[in-house]
Amino acid sequence: MLSAIISRECLSNILNLRFIVGLVLCVIISVACVMILTHDYQQEMADYNLRVNLQDEFLSKYAHRNRIGGMITSQKPPERFRPLIIGIPREANLGSFDDNPLPVLFPPLDFLFIVTIIMSLLAMLFSYDAITGERQRGTLRLVISNSIPRAKILLAKFIGGTASLLIPFILSLLAGALYISINPAIQWDGSAWAEFSLLIAASVTFISLFYLLGLMVSTFSRYSSTSILTCLFLWVLLILVIPNMCPFISAQLYRIPSINKIERQVEHLLDTERDELGRKFSREVLKKFATQYGVIYSEFESLEFGGLWGRCSPENRKATQQRAAADPEFKAMVDAFREQINQAWTKANRIQREKAEKISHDRDTKVAAQNKIAKNLTCISPCANFIYVATDLTGTGLRSFDYFDWLDGEYGKMFWPYLQRKVQDAMKKDPTFETNSFLDISDRPRFVFKEEPLRDKLDAVLPYWGILVLFNVVFFVAAFAGFMRYDVR
């Protein structure tokens, strides 16, 4: 009897006009989204390759010691799930804004929009009259009169309704997956398809949740008109209101200073104050060398310090090299001067960097606390939980920023020791090598982006996925409680 009710519920939904509308809507929007976002993905990949090539070309010509730090920027390729999910683009990926500014005003559709907006609405439209509709038509009395346990009736309606609802969704996904698999610009490996499968499973969990919500409302409503209005109210509350209000509530509960103000303060520490402190330490070095070396220092000073401190003409730089090559005592002084000037600026950099790091750390700690409060508050909404699961699982969400920063830090652990060795080798070869000298770093280690392991992603999303499952259980239990007290008279 259970299978008969499931078949009846599924067939009833399939023959309904809303099923046809849902099917056409899902397939058309899904295919259109994948095609449009794939085109954007190809453009972003071309922009990424261009940025990498331009950086390599620029470093091959202008890799001066004092500029390399600002020139080396780890480039992140567009996410491999970009043809499905827009995610959170980095500033470097927004270069096409001038070409097409309209998406900023009218965001393009993506997989998240299809699931959170279209499918959740369809789920409630499929289920809002699952009980009240049959009661108004008088068929519910006949079903219950067959001595079938109400739990089985409710379970059958859930299974049949969800199955019929998932048909348009699965067909649209198959169409999108087919387009992705035959497009040569998209190279998904086994882990990507595994993430895609898990994404579908999470989507089914989310869609069934809203079907159960509509079913629950239907068991507590006497009329279909009341049920649909209640469903729409809950949908707006869970999908639109709660996720958008929680960040503002968090900002009021946990106030932090203006981020722009803190950034300006850090910039002042690392720029103006650093230069002032470096010049102060350098003047102390000049005074020390003037006392220690006397006449030799005066000669060195007349040569504009060979470019080791301040500006220097090419003639004086060349004369300093010749003088150092001819006089070991002069060369020893030049080497000592360069070392102590570098130490002075290193000390200034360290002092100011420690101050800036403390300010930045305090800011990051407060921002992280505020974001954590906002994220915890948004978990009240199943929409937020699904978005966290989908974006973190596919590497298109907030977690991808932290992971990329970690990769960038690991790359820095390789690059900066390499750069230090290159500078030391250059200083040994050329006594007048200074901050404005060109440094060949063509053999430097390259930054290579690697996808986060699927196991780590799963560990991160399981709590949010668990909340979605919990919502399913709560709504089913509530629907069961409402159905048990349902009076069919």
C-alpha positions as CSV (number, residue, x, y, z in Angstrom):
1,M,0.0,0.0,0.0
2,L,2.9,2.3,0.7
3,S,4.2,1.9,-2.8
4,A,0.8,2.7,-4.2
5,I,0.6,5.9,-2.3
6,I,4.1,6.9,-3.4
7,S,3.2,6.1,-7.1
8,R,-0.1,8.0,-6.8
9,E,1.6,11.1,-5.2
10,C,4.4,11.1,-7.8
11,L,2.0,10.6,-10.7
12,S,-0.3,13.4,-9.4
13,N,2.6,15.8,-9.3
14,I,4.0,14.9,-12.7
15,L,0.6,15.4,-14.4
16,N,0.3,18.8,-12.7
17,L,1.1,22.0,-14.6
18,R,3.6,23.1,-12.0
19,F,5.7,20.1,-12.8
20,I,6.0,21.0,-16.5
21,V,6.7,24.7,-15.6
22,G,9.4,23.5,-13.1
23,L,11.0,21.2,-15.6
24,V,11.2,23.7,-18.4
25,L,12.4,26.4,-16.0
26,C,15.1,24.3,-14.4
27,V,16.5,22.9,-17.7
28,I,16.5,26.2,-19.5
29,I,18.0,28.2,-16.6
30,S,20.6,25.5,-15.8
31,V,21.9,25.1,-19.4
32,A,21.9,28.9,-19.8
33,C,23.8,29.4,-16.6
34,V,26.4,26.8,-17.4
35,M,27.0,28.2,-20.9
36,I,27.3,31.8,-19.6
37,L,29.4,31.0,-16.7
38,T,31.7,28.8,-18.8
39,H,32.3,31.7,-21.1
40,D,33.1,33.9,-18.0
41,Y,35.4,31.1,-16.8
42,Q,37.3,31.1,-20.1
43,Q,37.8,34.8,-19.9
44,E,39.0,34.7,-16.4
45,M,41.4,31.9,-17.2
46,A,42.8,34.0,-20.1
47,D,43.1,37.0,-17.7
48,Y,44.9,34.8,-15.2
49,N,47.4,33.5,-17.8
50,L,47.9,37.1,-18.9
51,R,48.7,38.3,-15.3
52,V,51.2,35.5,-14.8
53,N,53.0,36.2,-18.1
54,L,53.0,40.0,-17.5
55,Q,54.5,39.4,-14.0
56,D,57.2,37.2,-15.4
57,E,58.0,39.7,-18.2
58,F,58.1,42.6,-15.8
59,L,60.4,40.8,-13.3
60,S,62.8,39.8,-16.1
61,K,63.3,43.5,-16.8
62,Y,62.7,45.4,-13.6
63,A,63.4,43.1,-10.7
64,H,65.3,45.6,-8.6
65,R,66.0,44.5,-5.0
66,N,63.8,47.1,-3.4
67,R,60.8,46.3,-5.7
68,I,60.8,42.6,-5.8
69,G,58.6,42.2,-2.7
70,G,55.9,44.3,-4.3
71,M,56.2,42.6,-7.7
72,I,55.8,39.1,-6.5
73,T,52.1,38.3,-6.2
74,S,50.7,34.8,-6.0
75,Q,48.1,34.5,-8.7
76,K,45.0,32.4,-8.1
77,P,43.5,30.8,-11.1
78,P,39.7,30.9,-11.4
79,E,37.9,28.2,-9.4
80,R,37.3,25.0,-11.4
81,F,33.6,25.2,-10.3
82,R,33.3,28.6,-11.7
83,P,31.1,27.3,-14.6
84,L,28.5,26.4,-11.9
85,I,29.0,28.7,-9.0
86,I,30.1,32.3,-9.1
87,G,31.4,32.4,-5.5
88,I,33.4,35.3,-4.1
89,P,35.7,36.7,-6.8
90,R,39.0,38.2,-5.7
91,E,39.9,41.7,-6.8
92,A,42.4,40.3,-9.3
93,N,39.6,38.5,-11.0
94,L,37.5,41.6,-11.5
95,G,39.4,43.0,-14.5
96,S,36.5,42.4,-16.8
97,F,34.4,44.9,-14.9
98,D,35.1,47.7,-17.5
99,D,34.1,45.3,-20.3
100,N,30.7,44.4,-18.8
101,P,29.6,46.3,-15.7
102,L,26.0,45.1,-15.8
103,P,26.6,41.9,-13.8
104,V,27.5,44.1,-10.9
105,L,24.0,45.5,-11.0
106,F,22.3,42.4,-12.2
107,P,24.2,39.4,-10.9
108,P,24.1,36.4,-13.3
109,L,22.3,33.2,-12.3
110,D,24.3,30.2,-11.0
111,F,23.8,26.8,-9.4
112,L,23.2,28.3,-6.0
113,F,20.4,30.5,-7.3
114,I,18.7,27.6,-8.9
115,V,18.8,25.5,-5.7
116,T,18.2,28.1,-3.1
117,I,15.5,30.2,-5.0
118,I,13.9,28.1,-7.7
119,M,14.0,24.6,-6.2
120,S,13.1,25.7,-2.7
121,L,10.1,27.6,-4.1
122,L,9.1,24.6,-6.3
123,A,9.4,22.4,-3.2
124,M,6.9,24.4,-1.3
125,L,4.6,24.8,-4.3
126,F,4.6,21.0,-4.6
127,S,3.9,20.4,-0.9
128,Y,1.8,23.2,0.4
129,D,-1.5,21.4,-0.4
130,A,-0.3,17.8,0.0
131,I,-2.6,17.4,3.0
132,T,-4.9,20.4,2.9
133,G,-5.7,19.8,-0.8
134,E,-6.7,16.2,-0.3
135,R,-8.8,17.2,2.8
136,Q,-10.7,19.8,0.8
137,R,-11.2,17.4,-2.1
138,G,-12.4,14.7,0.4
139,T,-9.8,12.1,-0.7
140,L,-7.9,12.2,2.6
141,R,-10.8,10.6,4.4
142,L,-10.8,7.7,2.0
143,V,-7.1,7.1,2.4
144,I,-7.2,7.2,6.2
145,S,-10.3,4.9,6.2
146,N,-8.1,2.1,4.8
147,S,-6.5,1.6,8.2
148,I,-3.1,2.7,6.9
149,P,-0.9,4.2,9.7
150,R,-0.7,7.9,9.3
151,A,3.1,7.7,9.6
152,K,3.2,5.6,6.4
153,I,0.8,8.0,4.6
154,L,3.0,11.0,5.5
155,L,6.2,9.1,4.6
156,A,4.7,8.0,1.3
157,K,3.7,11.6,0.4
158,F,7.2,12.8,1.3
159,I,8.9,10.2,-0.8
160,G,6.6,10.5,-3.8
161,G,6.5,14.3,-3.7
162,T,10.3,14.7,-3.3
163,A,10.9,12.1,-6.1
164,S,8.7,14.0,-8.5
165,L,10.3,17.3,-7.5
166,L,13.8,16.0,-8.1
167,I,13.1,14.9,-11.6
168,P,13.4,18.4,-13.1
169,F,16.4,19.1,-10.9
170,I,18.3,15.9,-11.9
171,L,17.5,16.4,-15.6
172,S,18.8,19.9,-15.5
173,L,22.0,18.8,-13.7
174,L,22.6,16.0,-16.3
175,A,22.3,18.6,-19.0
176,G,24.8,20.9,-17.3
177,A,27.2,18.0,-16.5
178,L,27.1,16.9,-20.2
179,Y,28.0,20.4,-21.3
180,I,30.9,20.6,-18.8
181,S,32.2,17.1,-19.8
182,I,32.3,17.9,-23.5
183,N,33.7,21.4,-23.2
184,P,37.5,21.2,-23.7
185,A,38.1,24.4,-21.7
186,I,36.9,22.7,-18.5
187,Q,39.2,19.9,-17.3
188,W,37.6,18.2,-14.3
189,D,39.5,15.4,-12.6
190,G,38.1,12.6,-10.4
191,S,38.1,14.8,-7.3
192,A,36.1,17.5,-9.0
193,W,33.4,15.0,-10.1
194,A,33.4,13.6,-6.6
195,E,32.8,17.1,-5.2
196,F,30.0,17.5,-7.8
197,S,28.4,14.3,-6.6
198,L,28.5,15.5,-3.0
199,L,27.1,18.9,-4.1
200,I,24.1,17.1,-5.6
201,A,23.6,15.1,-2.4
202,A,23.7,18.3,-0.4
203,S,21.3,20.0,-2.8
204,V,18.9,17.1,-2.4
205,T,19.1,17.4,1.4
206,F,18.3,21.1,1.1
207,I,15.4,20.6,-1.4
208,S,13.8,17.9,0.7
209,L,14.0,20.2,3.7
210,F,11.8,22.7,2.0
211,Y,9.4,20.0,0.8
212,L,9.1,18.9,4.4
213,L,8.5,22.5,5.5
214,G,5.6,22.8,3.1
215,L,4.3,19.5,4.2
216,M,4.5,20.5,7.8
217,V,2.6,23.8,7.1
218,S,0.0,21.8,5.1
219,T,-0.7,19.5,8.1
220,F,-1.3,22.5,10.4
221,S,-3.4,24.4,7.9
222,R,-7.1,23.9,7.3
223,Y,-7.2,25.6,3.8
224,S,-4.8,25.6,0.9
225,S,-4.9,29.4,0.7
226,T,-3.7,29.7,4.3
227,S,-1.0,27.1,3.7
228,I,0.4,28.8,0.6
229,L,0.6,32.2,2.4
230,T,2.3,30.7,5.4
231,C,4.8,28.9,3.2
232,L,5.6,32.1,1.3
233,F,6.1,33.9,4.6
234,L,8.5,31.2,5.9
235,W,10.3,31.1,2.6
236,V,11.0,34.8,2.6
237,L,12.1,34.7,6.2
238,L,14.5,31.7,5.8
239,I,15.9,32.6,2.4
240,L,16.0,36.4,2.3
241,V,15.5,38.0,5.7
242,I,17.7,35.9,8.1
243,P,20.8,35.5,6.0
244,N,20.8,39.2,5.1
245,M,20.0,40.6,8.6
246,C,22.5,38.5,10.6
247,P,25.7,40.4,9.5
248,F,24.1,43.7,10.6
249,I,23.0,42.2,13.9
250,S,26.5,40.8,14.4
251,A,28.0,44.3,13.7
252,Q,25.7,45.7,16.4
253,L,26.5,43.0,18.9
254,Y,30.3,43.2,18.4
255,R,31.5,46.5,17.2
256,I,35.0,47.0,15.7
257,P,36.9,50.0,14.5
258,S,36.7,51.1,10.9
259,I,38.8,48.7,8.7
260,N,39.8,51.6,6.4
261,K,41.1,53.6,9.3
262,I,43.2,50.7,10.5
263,E,44.6,50.1,7.0
264,R,45.6,53.7,6.7
265,Q,47.3,53.5,10.0
266,V,49.2,50.4,9.0
267,E,50.2,52.0,5.7
268,H,51.5,55.0,7.5
269,L,53.6,52.8,9.8
270,L,55.1,50.8,6.9
271,D,55.7,53.8,4.7
272,T,56.2,57.3,6.2
273,E,57.3,56.2,9.7
274,R,59.4,53.4,8.5
275,D,61.4,55.8,6.2
276,E,61.8,58.3,9.0
277,L,63.1,55.6,11.3
278,G,65.4,54.1,8.6
279,R,66.9,57.5,7.9
280,K,67.5,58.1,11.6
281,F,69.3,54.8,12.0
282,S,71.3,55.5,8.8
283,R,72.4,58.9,10.1
284,E,73.7,57.1,13.2
285,V,75.7,54.8,10.9
286,L,77.1,57.8,9.0
287,K,78.2,59.5,12.2
288,K,79.9,56.3,13.4
289,F,81.8,55.8,10.1
290,A,82.9,59.4,10.0
291,T,84.5,59.1,13.4
292,Q,86.0,55.7,12.7
293,Y,87.4,56.0,9.2
294,G,88.1,59.8,8.9
295,V,89.8,60.6,5.5
296,I,88.8,57.4,3.8
297,Y,85.2,58.0,4.8
298,S,85.3,61.6,3.5
299,E,86.5,60.3,0.1
300,F,83.7,57.7,0.2
301,E,81.2,60.5,1.0
302,S,82.4,62.6,-1.9
303,L,81.6,59.6,-4.1
304,E,78.0,59.8,-2.9
305,F,78.6,56.5,-0.9
306,G,78.7,54.6,-4.2
307,G,74.9,54.5,-4.2
308,L,74.8,52.5,-1.0
309,W,72.9,55.4,0.7
310,G,70.9,58.0,-1.2
311,R,71.2,58.9,-4.9
312,C,74.4,58.4,-6.8
313,S,75.6,59.3,-10.3
314,P,76.8,56.4,-12.6
315,E,80.3,58.0,-12.6
316,N,80.6,58.0,-8.8
317,R,79.3,54.4,-8.7
318,K,81.9,53.3,-11.1
319,A,84.6,55.2,-9.3
320,T,83.6,53.6,-6.1
321,Q,84.0,50.1,-7.7
322,Q,87.4,51.0,-9.0
323,R,88.5,52.4,-5.7
324,A,87.3,49.3,-3.8
325,A,89.1,47.0,-6.3
326,A,92.4,48.9,-5.8
327,D,92.4,49.5,-2.1
328,P,91.5,46.6,0.3
329,E,91.1,49.0,3.2
330,F,88.6,51.0,1.2
331,K,86.8,47.9,0.1
332,A,86.5,46.6,3.7
333,M,85.0,50.0,4.8
334,V,82.5,49.8,1.9
335,D,81.5,46.3,2.8
336,A,81.1,47.2,6.5
337,F,79.2,50.3,5.5
338,R,76.8,48.4,3.3
339,E,76.2,45.8,5.9
340,Q,75.4,48.3,8.7
341,I,73.2,50.4,6.4
342,N,71.3,47.2,5.5
343,Q,71.1,46.4,9.2
344,A,69.8,49.9,10.0
345,W,67.0,49.6,7.4
346,T,66.3,46.0,8.5
347,K,65.9,47.1,12.0
348,A,63.6,49.9,11.0
349,N,61.5,47.5,8.9
350,R,61.4,45.0,11.7
351,I,60.3,47.6,14.3
352,Q,57.6,49.1,12.1
353,R,56.5,45.7,10.8
354,E,56.0,44.4,14.4
355,K,53.9,47.4,15.2
356,A,51.8,46.9,12.0
357,E,51.5,43.2,12.6
358,K,50.2,43.8,16.1
359,I,47.6,46.3,14.8
360,S,46.6,44.0,11.9
361,H,46.4,41.0,14.2
362,D,44.1,42.8,16.6
363,R,42.0,43.9,13.7
364,D,41.9,40.4,12.2
365,T,41.0,38.9,15.6
366,K,38.1,41.3,16.0
367,V,36.9,40.8,12.4
368,A,37.1,37.0,12.8
369,A,35.1,37.3,16.0
370,Q,32.4,39.4,14.3
371,N,32.3,37.1,11.3
372,K,32.0,34.1,13.6
373,I,29.0,35.6,15.3
374,A,27.4,36.5,12.0
375,K,28.0,33.0,10.6
376,N,26.6,31.3,13.7
377,L,23.5,33.5,13.5
378,T,22.9,32.7,9.9
379,C,22.9,29.0,10.7
380,I,19.3,29.6,11.8
381,S,18.5,29.7,8.1
382,P,18.9,26.4,6.1
383,C,19.8,28.6,3.1
384,A,22.9,29.8,4.8
385,N,23.9,26.3,5.8
386,F,23.5,25.1,2.2
387,I,25.6,27.9,0.8
388,Y,28.4,27.2,3.3
389,V,28.3,23.5,2.3
390,A,28.2,24.2,-1.5
391,T,30.8,27.0,-1.6
392,D,33.3,25.4,0.8
393,L,32.9,22.0,-0.9
394,T,33.6,23.5,-4.3
395,G,36.3,26.0,-3.2
396,T,34.3,29.1,-4.1
397,G,33.4,30.4,-0.7
398,L,35.0,32.1,2.4
399,R,37.1,29.0,3.2
400,S,38.9,29.3,-0.1
401,F,40.3,32.7,0.9
402,D,42.0,31.2,4.0
403,Y,43.2,28.2,2.1
404,F,44.8,30.4,-0.6
405,D,46.4,32.6,2.0
406,W,47.9,29.5,3.5
407,L,49.3,28.4,0.2
408,D,50.7,31.9,-0.3
409,G,52.3,31.7,3.1
410,E,53.9,28.3,2.2
411,Y,55.2,29.7,-1.0
412,G,56.7,32.7,0.9
413,K,58.6,30.2,3.0
414,M,60.3,29.0,-0.2
415,F,60.6,32.3,-2.0
416,W,62.0,34.7,0.7
417,P,65.0,32.4,1.7
418,Y,65.7,32.0,-2.0
419,L,65.7,35.8,-2.5
420,Q,68.0,36.3,0.5
421,R,70.5,33.8,-0.9
422,K,70.3,35.6,-4.3
423,V,71.0,38.9,-2.7
424,Q,73.9,37.6,-0.7
425,D,75.4,36.0,-3.8
426,A,75.0,39.3,-5.7
427,M,76.7,41.3,-2.9
428,K,79.7,38.9,-3.0
429,K,80.1,39.4,-6.7
430,D,79.5,43.1,-6.7
431,P,80.7,45.3,-3.7
432,T,78.4,48.2,-4.8
433,F,75.3,46.1,-5.1
434,E,72.5,48.1,-3.5
435,T,68.7,48.3,-3.2
436,N,68.2,49.7,-6.7
437,S,70.4,47.2,-8.4
438,F,68.8,44.6,-10.8
439,L,68.6,41.1,-9.5
440,D,68.2,38.1,-11.8
441,I,65.5,35.8,-10.3
442,S,64.6,33.9,-13.4
443,D,65.3,30.6,-11.6
444,R,62.9,31.5,-8.7
445,P,60.4,28.9,-7.4
446,R,57.0,29.5,-9.0
447,F,53.7,29.6,-7.1
448,V,51.5,26.7,-8.1
449,F,47.9,26.5,-6.9
450,K,46.7,23.2,-5.6
451,E,43.2,22.3,-4.8
452,E,42.4,21.6,-1.1
453,P,42.1,17.9,-0.4
454,L,38.5,16.6,-0.5
455,R,38.8,15.1,3.0
456,D,39.6,18.6,4.5
457,K,36.6,20.1,2.7
458,L,34.3,17.4,4.0
459,D,35.5,17.9,7.5
460,A,34.7,21.6,7.2
461,V,31.2,21.2,5.6
462,L,29.9,18.3,7.7
463,P,28.6,20.4,10.6
464,Y,26.6,22.6,8.2
465,W,25.4,19.6,6.3
466,G,24.4,18.0,9.6
467,I,22.3,21.1,10.4
468,L,20.5,20.6,7.1
469,V,19.8,17.0,8.0
470,L,18.6,18.1,11.4
471,F,16.2,20.5,9.8
472,N,14.8,17.6,7.7
473,V,14.2,15.6,10.9
474,V,12.6,18.5,12.8
475,F,10.3,19.3,10.0
476,F,9.3,15.7,9.4
477,V,8.6,15.2,13.1
478,A,6.6,18.4,13.2
479,A,4.7,17.4,10.1
480,F,4.0,14.0,11.7
481,A,2.8,15.7,14.9
482,G,0.5,17.9,12.9
483,F,-0.8,15.0,10.8
484,M,-1.5,12.9,13.9
485,R,-3.8,15.6,15.3
486,Y,-5.4,16.3,11.9
487,D,-9.1,16.1,12.1
488,V,-10.5,14.9,8.7
489,R,-14.1,15.7,9.6
